[in-house]
């Protein structure tokens, strides 16, 4: 699967895909997401006067924006895997560099882990859903607050 380069079009935002346990009843895929600091920290708005207003995002809005990105990534990755393989379920693990408060260093940590059954995903209208709200359709681990952002979670497994 690594040789197929199937995620070429999202490699700038999701990368370093690791496939595990394929050929078993609990296949999984882990991938790194861009660091939150790589997302725009400012918002632009066109004013009635025709000028552009640029404002720094609040920390909470910035964290929510990153959460939207992370939540949409698991749907994209699962959908693409199901298009390629005839498996009934996959565990999808999104990872990012986040601060370890015990060491003061950025570390690769799992921030979202989702068990995605094919039938459940196929039953969703992906053009109309809110990716974060869609998590309620799946067994998942996520730890997020708007003021602080993500904290590490355990990877789900069978």
Secondary structure, 3 states (H helix, E strand, C coil): CHHHCCCHHHCCCEEEEEEECCCCCCCEEEEEECCHHHCCCEEEEECCCCCEEEEECCHHHHHHHHHHHHHHHHHHHHHHHHHHCCCCEEEEEEEEEEEECCCCEEEEEEEEEEEEEHHHHHCCCCCCCCHHHHHHHCEEEECEECCCEECCCCCCCC
